[in-house]
Amino acid sequence: MKSVLRSSYGAPSILTVGELPLPISKPDEVLIRVHCTTVNRTDCGILRGKPFLIRFFSGLRKPSSPTPGTDFAGEIESNGSEVTVLAVGDRLFGLGDEGIASQAEFMTFKASGSMTKIPKGIDYTVAVASLEG
């Protein structure tokens, strides 16, 4: 799958686009096809590792995840074996201020995480823009 990648903290110029294996969801997670995401103030702080406090949850010396991203809007591709309240095809949007690797084609997310179904009549871009805006 295609993903935005970084191996260190720094300016946006350190970002590249590359290939990663498709993530595998744990029993309590869903696999989400990301339709859109944003770049917001939290993403900028995590990208640069500033203020330094951010590094306590995103990686002290270097980012703990090669893929940035803190919010998403997308569709469930598959469910972990313990997920019963969400179905394949559900349209969801959500966020995780600690970084959730959402700037990729696919991501995994805990079914009990900070996400909800996108209301009918709302498209993915409007849904994701409402999260941190």
N, C-alpha and C positions, 0 to 999 in steps of 0.2 A: 504494500500500500504506500501511497505517497504521504509524506509528512514533512512539516517544517522541522529542522534539526538545529541543535546547538550543542557544543561540548564544553562551553565555558560561559562565564558571565561577561557581558559587554554590551556594546551598542548594537542597533539593529543590523549593522553590516556583518555581524558574525553568523547570522541566520542563513541557512541553505535549505534547499528542498531535496529530499532524497527518499530512498525506499527503506521501509522497515517491514518486518513480518506482521501479518495480521494479528492483533492482540487476541488472546484467548481469555474468555470470561471465566471467573471463578463461579462456584455454585450460587452465590448470592449477588451476582452481577449480570448486567445486560451488555450485549455488544451493540453499539450504536453506530450507524452510518451517519457521519457528521455532514449536514447540508450547509451549515454556515456557523461562523464564530465571529468574534470581534477581537480587536486589539484595544485594550482599555488601560487605565492607569495602573491597575494591579499587574497586568501583563508586563507593562514597562518596568515596574519596580522589580519584578521577578527576573526579567531579562537582564537587567543591570546588577541585580543582587544588592540593591540599595533602596531603602536604608538597610544597613547590615543585619538588622533584626530579621528580615525576610529569609536570610540564609539558614536560620534555625529550623525552618520547615521546608525549604526548597533545596537544601544541600549546602554545607558549610564552605567547602573549597570550590566545588563545581556543582552545577545543577544535578539533582538526583534523577531527573527525567530528561532524555534528549529532546523531547517534544514539548514546546510551551503551550499555553492556553489555559484559560480559566472559565470559559463558558461555552455553551454549544446549543444548537438546535438541530435535531436530527430524528432519525427513525430507527426503531429497534429491528436489528437483523436477526438476533437470536437471544435466548434467555438461558441463564445458568439453571442448573437442575432444581434449585430451591426457590426460584422466582415464580410466583403464582399470580400476582396482582397486575402484571404487565404482560402484554401480548406482542408477538412479532407484528410489525407494522404500526404500532403505536407511535404517534408523533410527540416528541418530548423536547423540553428545553430545561436547562439547569446550569448550575455553576458550582465551583469549588475554589475559593480564594487561595488555597494552598497550591494550586496548579493541578490540572487534571488531564494534561496532554491532549487537549481538544483541537489543536491545530494540525489535524491529520484527517485522512479519509475515514478512519474508524477509530473508536475508542471504547474502553470498557468503563462502566460506572456502576457503583453499588445501587441496587434496586431501591434501597432505603435512603439513598443520598438526596441532596438538595435539587430535585427535579420534579417536574409535573407535566401533565399532558398539555399540549398546545390546544387552545380552544378552537373550535370550528370557525372558519372564516379568517383566521390569522395565519399569515405565511411565516416561514422560517425566519426571514430577515427581521420582521417586526418582533417576533417572539424573542430572539436572541438579543436584539438591541434594547429590550426593555429590562434586561437583567441587571446590568451595572450602571445604566444610563441615568 
